[in-house]
């Protein structure tokens, strides 16, 4: 007798049996599809929308109330510049150099810090405002009466990844739409031949593309990356922007055929954000051919302008080109432009050497940008923002470094309706904690939106069953910062 049992071969399932066994799964898929469709249909249109049905998602839209600013340039200093070495002058830090911190310090991300460390740079007062600026920024200091310096910033996260996400998106734990995406969602763009949101040489670490993504907002509001960290800004171009092989009229016919097929697909599937985003991206790419190549070509700029941005100097050339491109993009109606000095300001050691090098790379370009915007009449309605994801400790890490410090740091704004020559808020005697008129990232975001004519409580998008906003359930507008 054979001791091995040989089961009968399995016969294939009939279609009726397959459907019966999978019925629960099909129901689940249908429920997900219904929920997604309802979420899309329930999502409110952008605020005070003036664009008609079928119009470009980037068509200009009216703000909630009269705006002070029309556009934003964000100068992002990735790594965390030290507030006590740049714009937050602390005489007691000089006096008590080498002594222990006389109060409890917060938990920080890296190794133990030691005694107080005075700034290696002298501070001086500049302009009619008398604002204090260190010798790191002699060129920016010449424009100090245009700056609104916020010395009492604080955040929630001491790690680069979380802090970058919080600064850019308002959340340090979840993937959320970026500040630039919310702004273009609310206002559209002034130029339909260019993206509404451009980020030049963005970071690819510490959140990467999540720092400029649209997340659950429609894809048209995502940041368009031009170049990346490690790519010289002279080579940071929008790729494949010219088609020299196919005439424009033939391109148009080809695109019309593709779009017809895409729209027929939409009639069968219903709302599909990915497909709708693809349709719009094809159209935008076609339109960009008429403007982007000339816009990216800076050869027509005068020698004086190139020198003003530091492009004649090997040290400042790279960031200078970024700042010049930011002016050109903003001048052409791009709503939100970010330039990034990536990833250089994280001086756990070699503070004197590396902060000096960093400042030499960005100081003249920043001053040139501010002067250029003002001379062209653009600064009054262009909001320029400078800052990093957190500050540094006033205590030493090793012999010549500072650790991360989200408890206190400095940002400044210029133009766009902010109060020029203002130094707002303060830190303690050594610059460890923000103590007076504290401003959280949520408050900063609410204030930026307000300057653009957007009520942060009303700029919402329904997703996953609830209304989301840039400031989530937080944020207060800091009216004292406004002219």
Secondary structure, DSSP 8 states (H G I E B T S, - for coil): ---S----------HHHHHHHTHHHHHHHHHHHHHHHHHHHHS--STT--S-TT--TTS----SS--S-SEEEEEEETT---GGGTT---HHHHHTTTS--SS-----SSS---SB---SS-EEEETTTTEEEEGGGHHHHTTGGGEEEEEEEE-S--SHHHHHHHHHHS-SSS----HHHHHHHHH--S-TTS-SEEEES--SSTTGGGGS--TTS-GGGS-EEES-TTS-GGG---TT---SSS-HHHHHHHHHHHHHHHHHHHHHH---HHHHHHHHHHHHHHHHTTTHHHHH--TTS-HHHHHHTTTTSTTTHHHHHHHHHHHHHHHTT-SEEEEEETT----SS-HHHHHHHHHHHHHHHHHHHHHHHHHTT-GGGEEEEEE-S-EE-SB-STTS---EETTSEEEEEESTTB-TTEEE-EE-TTSSSEEES-EEHHHHHHHHHHHTT--TTT--EEETTEEE-TTTT-----GGGB-
